[in-house]
Amino acid sequence: MARVVVVGGGFGGTATAARLAKNGHTVTLVERTDRLGGAVGFLERDGFRWDTGPTATLLPAVLRDLFRKSGRPLERELDLVPVEPVREHRFEDGTVLALPSGSRSAQLEAVDASLGGGAGRQWVDHVQTFAEPWDLLRRGYLERPFSADHLDKATLALLRTRTSLEKVVQRQLKDKRLRALALTAAVMDGHEPRNAPAWLGMLAYVEQNFGVWTVPGGLGALAAAMTKRLGERRVEVLTGTRAHDVVVRDGRAVAVSTDAGDLDADVVVCAVDPRTLPALAGLVARTQPALPPLVTHVGLDGDVPALPHEVVLHGPHATLAVRTNGTAPTGGAAWTVLSRGRVEEDVLVALARRGLDVRDRVVSRVDRSPRDLVVEHSGSPYGVLWQGRGTLTHRLGTRTPVDGVYCAGAHVAATTGLPFVGLTAAVVAEQVGTAPR
């Protein structure tokens, strides 16, 4: 049995703590704020409630595996339901595309119907080129510790590619609307497509083949479910407690220094931005965080446009995403608007220019700048910024050069999103192993 200290109570930290406790280890989790969940949670004001982080997830099997291997199955804690359509895209020329979820043929038909004959075939052929990369990455990178010494040649070549996502999209797609569609995920995650690896396009393949899922009432409910799970697994949770550093002696981690004193440890899991811990900060000095978007939560009253779960508004200088899944008093609506790019006017004015004018319906509003979110989370919940092929070797993996120290969460995940963060927790749990009985 190992004494494990997990630093950070976001999804990566809570998922790791739950798995390790179920594996028989004594686990203490240290969280700086007064609640668990990190970016996953709710913001409530004036009777409205909005998700503070993701509103949907890919790969529900990752969540199901986490709950099954740490106690009661997911279905006994939360309802996961498919999102349909995945999202609606509105382009500069007035074209509207409602992209279906989890079906290649449905996407082909929808794209053809909205963008013209032949566009659907271009899109599904483009997405299909990521079938092999997805399979290679899943087996060789996402579900196991990254090691260039143990990867097969094909996976290693894929990870080391010099081809950017922008280049492959420009080569395969001639319609600028299809190009915008293909780059949406990278842009909304804060990456420059010219600096992101081509294999990041696998997200479109995952969406098309496995669908997009959410929890009725908001994905923020996952935070409460994880808090409950840690209690069931008897994890000692220290909220309102700041971790200052990993205490290292003779090259090995022996404790975590906190506001509550030193917590002795055989294993330390860093589930926060490694820059916040001096013992690890130097190891990631050549990386930068992917900054969050500008986030605007609005509570609306009266007649508002009926929109699907998410609407993406593509423009020449900025991309806006409207998420409509918040809860509101009767007769109202709760929207969250994410802004990327150069927005030189109030976000609601920008929405109005794109045909969604709700300015006279606003009864509650909360603006959260990228800086606000970084300060709130002591780092970016969007993880590491892709800056070319060197980023892969400059970032930390789940096992660090410091003996006894592992990393989980957004800053070691392949990309943003709950399933990829959840996979880092599974990998760390496998590396630490099960306590002897």
Secondary structure, 3 states (H helix, E strand, C coil): CCEEEEECCEHHHHHHHHHHHHCCCEEEEECCCCCCECCCCEEEECCEEEECCCCCECCHHHHHHHHHHHCCCHHHCCCCEECCCCEEEECCCCCEEEECCCCHHHHHHHHHHHHCCCHHHHHHHHHHCCHHHHHHHHHHHHCCCCCCCCCCHHHHHHHCCCCEHHHHHHHHCCCHHHHHHHHHHHHHCCCCCCCCEHHHHHHHHHHHHHCCEECCCCCCHHHHHHHHHHHHCCCEEECCCCEEEEEEECCEEEEEEECCEEEECCEEEECCCHHHCHHHHHHHCCCCECCCCEEEEEEEECCCCCCCCEEEEECCCEEEEEECCCECCCCEEEEEEEEEECCCCCHHHHHHHCCCCCHHHEEEEEEECHHHHHHHHCCCCCCECCCCCCHHHHCCCCECCCECEEECCCCCCCCCCHHHHHHHHHHHHHHHCCCCC
